[in-house]
Amino acid sequence: MFADDFMLFGNTTISSVTSILQKYYSASGQLVNYNKSSIHFSKGVEDATQNTIISTLGVNRMSTTEKYLEVKILQQGSRAIWKARNSVILENKQINVQGTLKKAFFWFHLYYNYNDQLETEIDEQSHANSVQAVDWSPPPPLQSIKINVDAAFKDGRYAGAAVARNHCGDICGAVTKTGLANASVMAEAMGFYMATELAQWLGFSFVIIEGDCQTVVNTLKGISRSPPWRIWKIIDDIKAATRGVADVHYSFTPKQANSLAHEVAAYAFTHNVQARWTATEIPLCISQLANLSS
């Protein structure tokens, strides 16, 4: 943030707000520019209280989409503040306000510095440096299932696909889903989430989830030092969903070896297909794509 910009937190009474601002002025010698200031209230604050504070101070109400340096403010700080709130209420812990704000601003700047192009370049470099075979490799025999995932993304829309196969290469199930995403890495992460749902739905116990997005794979394996902020919640959802599966492994594969999931995702994107199938329900179009990719 700029040197003369500040975010203040406090109880929602007019006396507490004015007290905070007075202390700020006494300590810093800086007057508040109310024309450039805004205020946000949590859901528990009554409308009458909100209106009184706004009219008394003469500030604007902050919308949930308001931005600072082109970044949504509330979206970045809410995670840290909400976790701190839960620590106090649910776990009866003492919190460090400075530590909480430090985390909030860390996520703020991580989101602000997010670079889609750099991330794409990292994945492309991983493909270029890969020495793996370009053919799909089956999972170990007996109980293991491999679920390949991929996503098609364009202009804020995505279609994800997850296709499960056994060691013989037979399709054991598949799922496609379409939706909205802010970046391609979010679409790729959703593909992995769809794979975990497919594994639970079909009752698989030993699963290898494989995709061609190195960023998501490394994040799930815990070897990425700075995973993109945009996929944090999806990664949390994936980990929560896999608790119902006995053994899950994640692996990276080159695009050439992930062609079936790629083609199914592209088909779902073009035809807006959202469905899931068991082994006996696989549609002809997916079976044909499987034959072409084998």
C-alpha positions in Angstrom: 0.0 0.0 0.0 1.1 3.6 -0.4 2.7 5.3 2.6 -0.3 7.6 3.2 -2.9 4.9 2.8 -4.3 3.0 5.9 -6.8 0.3 6.7 -8.4 0.6 10.2 -10.4 -2.1 12.0 -12.7 -1.6 15.0 -16.0 -2.2 16.7 -19.0 -0.8 14.9 -20.2 2.0 17.2 -19.9 5.6 16.3 -17.9 6.3 19.5 -15.4 3.5 18.7 -14.9 4.7 15.1 -14.4 8.3 16.1 -12.1 7.3 18.9 -9.9 5.3 16.5 -9.8 8.1 14.0 -8.9 10.6 16.8 -6.1 8.4 18.1 -4.8 8.0 14.5 -4.7 11.8 14.1 -3.0 12.3 17.4 -0.3 9.7 16.6 0.3 10.6 13.0 -0.6 14.2 12.7 -2.6 13.3 9.5 -6.2 14.3 9.0 -8.5 11.8 7.4 -9.7 12.7 3.9 -13.3 11.5 4.1 -13.9 12.1 0.4 -11.4 9.4 -0.4 -12.4 7.1 2.5 -14.9 4.3 2.6 -16.2 1.9 5.2 -17.3 -1.8 5.2 -19.6 -3.4 7.7 -19.8 -7.1 8.6 -23.2 -8.8 8.2 -24.0 -8.6 11.9 -24.2 -4.8 12.0 -27.7 -3.5 11.9 -28.7 -1.2 9.1 -29.6 1.7 11.5 -26.1 1.6 13.0 -24.5 1.5 9.6 -26.5 4.5 8.4 -25.7 6.5 11.5 -22.0 5.9 11.2 -21.9 6.7 7.5 -23.9 9.9 7.9 -21.9 11.1 10.9 -18.5 10.5 9.3 -19.6 11.5 5.8 -17.8 8.5 4.2 -18.9 6.2 1.4 -20.0 2.6 1.8 -17.5 0.2 0.4 -18.9 -2.3 -2.0 -17.7 -5.9 -2.1 -16.1 -5.3 -5.5 -14.3 -2.1 -4.5 -10.6 -2.2 -5.6 -7.3 -0.9 -4.4 -4.6 -0.8 -7.1 -7.1 -2.7 -9.3 -7.4 -5.5 -6.7 -10.6 -6.4 -4.7 -9.8 -5.3 -1.2 -12.3 -7.4 0.8 -11.5 -10.6 -1.2 -7.9 -10.5 -0.1 -8.2 -9.6 3.6 -11.2 -11.7 4.4 -9.3 -15.0 4.5 -6.9 -13.9 7.2 -9.5 -12.0 9.2 -12.0 -14.9 9.1 -9.4 -17.4 10.2 -8.5 -15.1 13.1 -12.1 -14.8 14.1 -12.6 -18.6 14.1 -9.5 -19.0 16.3 -11.0 -16.7 18.9 -14.6 -17.9 18.8 -14.1 -21.6 18.1 -10.7 -22.4 19.6 -10.6 -19.7 22.4 -7.2 -18.6 21.2 -5.5 -15.2 21.6 -4.7 -13.6 18.3 -2.0 -11.1 17.3 -3.6 -8.3 15.3 -0.3 -7.3 13.6 0.3 -10.9 12.6 -3.2 -11.2 11.2 -2.8 -8.0 9.1 0.6 -9.1 8.0 -1.0 -12.3 6.6 -3.8 -10.3 4.9 -1.4 -8.0 3.2 0.8 -10.9 2.1 -2.2 -12.5 0.3 -3.1 -9.1 -1.0 0.3 -8.6 -2.7 0.4 -12.2 -3.8 -2.8 -11.7 -5.6 -1.7 -8.4 -7.0 1.5 -9.8 -8.3 -0.1 -12.9 -9.8 1.2 -13.4 -13.4 -0.9 -15.7 -15.7 1.7 -15.4 -18.5 4.6 -16.4 -16.2 2.7 -19.3 -14.9 1.9 -20.5 -18.4 5.5 -20.2 -19.3 6.5 -22.3 -16.3 4.1 -25.1 -17.4 5.2 -24.9 -21.0 8.9 -25.1 -19.9 8.0 -28.2 -17.9 6.6 -29.8 -21.0 9.6 -28.8 -23.0 12.0 -30.2 -20.4 10.1 -33.4 -19.9 11.8 -36.6 -20.9 8.8 -38.8 -20.3 7.3 -41.0 -23.0 4.5 -39.3 -25.0 2.2 -42.3 -24.6 -0.3 -42.8 -21.8 1.0 -45.2 -19.2 -1.4 -47.5 -17.4 -1.7 -47.6 -13.6 -0.3 -50.7 -11.7 -2.5 -53.8 -12.1 -5.2 -55.0 -9.7 -6.9 -52.3 -7.7 -5.3 -49.0 -9.0 -7.2 -46.6 -11.2 -5.7 -43.7 -13.1 -7.8 -40.6 -13.7 -6.5 -38.2 -16.3 -7.7 -34.6 -16.1 -7.6 -31.5 -18.3 -9.5 -28.3 -19.0 -10.3 -26.1 -21.9 -10.3 -22.3 -21.1 -11.2 -19.3 -23.1 -12.7 -15.8 -22.4 -13.6 -16.6 -18.8 -15.3 -19.9 -19.6 -13.9 -23.4 -19.0 -14.8 -27.0 -19.5 -13.1 -29.7 -17.4 -12.9 -33.4 -17.9 -11.8 -36.4 -15.9 -11.5 -39.9 -17.4 -10.8 -42.9 -15.3 -9.0 -46.0 -16.7 -7.7 -49.3 -15.3 -4.4 -51.1 -16.1 -5.9 -52.5 -19.3 -6.8 -49.1 -20.6 -10.6 -49.7 -20.2 -12.6 -46.6 -19.3 -14.1 -47.0 -15.8 -15.9 -43.7 -15.7 -15.8 -40.1 -16.8 -17.1 -36.7 -15.9 -17.3 -33.3 -17.6 -18.3 -29.9 -16.2 -18.5 -26.4 -17.5 -18.3 -23.1 -15.7 -16.6 -19.7 -15.2 -13.0 -19.1 -14.2 -10.7 -16.1 -13.9 -7.6 -17.9 -15.2 -6.6 -21.1 -16.9 -4.9 -22.4 -13.7 -8.2 -22.3 -11.9 -9.8 -24.4 -14.7 -7.0 -26.9 -14.5 -7.4 -27.1 -10.7 -11.1 -27.7 -11.1 -10.2 -30.7 -13.3 -8.4 -32.3 -10.4 -11.3 -31.5 -8.1 -13.7 -33.2 -10.5 -11.4 -36.3 -10.5 -11.7 -36.6 -6.7 -15.5 -36.4 -6.9 -15.4 -39.1 -9.7 -13.3 -41.3 -7.5 -15.7 -41.0 -4.6 -18.8 -41.5 -6.8 -17.4 -44.7 -8.3 -16.0 -46.0 -5.0 -12.3 -46.1 -6.0 -9.9 -46.7 -3.2 -6.5 -46.5 -4.9 -6.2 -43.6 -7.4 -3.6 -41.8 -9.4 -4.8 -38.4 -10.6 -2.7 -37.2 -13.5 -2.7 -33.9 -15.4 -0.5 -31.8 -17.6 -0.5 -28.6 -15.4 2.7 -28.7 -13.4 1.6 -25.8 -11.2 -1.4 -27.7 -9.8 0.4 -31.0 -9.5 3.3 -29.4 -7.5 0.8 -27.5 -5.3 -1.1 -30.7 -4.5 2.2 -32.6 -3.8 3.3 -29.8 -1.4 6.4 -28.9 -3.4 5.4 -25.5 -4.7 6.7 -22.6 -2.6 4.3 -20.0 -3.9 1.1 -21.6 -5.3 -1.2 -19.1 -7.0 -3.7 -17.4 -4.7 -6.5 -18.1 -7.1 -6.4 -21.9 -6.6 -6.0 -22.0 -2.8 -9.6 -22.7 -2.0 -9.9 -25.3 -4.8 -6.8 -27.1 -3.4 -8.4 -27.1 0.0 -11.5 -28.6 -1.4 -9.5 -31.3 -3.2 -7.7 -32.3 -0.1 -11.0 -32.4 1.9 -12.7 -34.5 -0.8 -9.8 -37.0 -1.0 -10.3 -37.9 2.7 -12.9 -40.4 1.6 -10.3 -42.1 -0.7 -7.9 -44.6 0.8 -4.8 -43.8 -1.3 -4.4 -40.9 -3.7 -1.3 -39.8 -5.7 -0.8 -36.9 -8.1 1.4 -37.0 -11.1 2.4 -34.8 -14.0 2.3 -36.0 -17.6 3.1 -34.3 -20.9 0.2 -33.0 -23.0 0.8 -35.7 -25.6 0.2 -38.4 -23.0 -2.9 -36.6 -21.7 -4.7 -36.5 -25.1 -7.9 -38.3 -24.1 -8.7 -35.9 -21.2 -7.7 -33.0 -23.4 -10.1 -34.1 -26.3 -12.9 -34.8 -23.9 -12.5 -31.3 -22.3 -12.4 -29.7 -25.7 -15.6 -31.6 -26.7 -17.4 -30.6 -23.5 -16.4 -26.9 -24.1 -17.6 -26.9 -27.6 -20.9 -28.7 -26.9 -21.5 -27.4 -23.3 -21.6 -31.0 -21.9 -22.0 -31.5 -18.2 -22.5 -35.1 -17.2 -20.9 -38.1 -15.5 -20.9 -41.7 -16.6 -20.1 -45.2 -15.2 -18.2 -47.8 -17.2 -21.4 -49.1 -18.8 -22.7 -45.6 -19.7 -19.7 -44.2 -21.6 -21.1 -42.3 -24.7 -19.9 -43.3 -28.1 -18.1 -40.0 -28.7 -15.8 -40.6 -25.7 -15.2 -44.2 -26.7 -14.2 -43.0 -30.1 -11.8 -40.4 -28.7 -10.3 -43.1 -26.5 -9.6 -45.3 -29.5 -8.0 -42.4 -31.4 -5.7 -41.6 -28.4 -4.6 -45.2 -27.8 
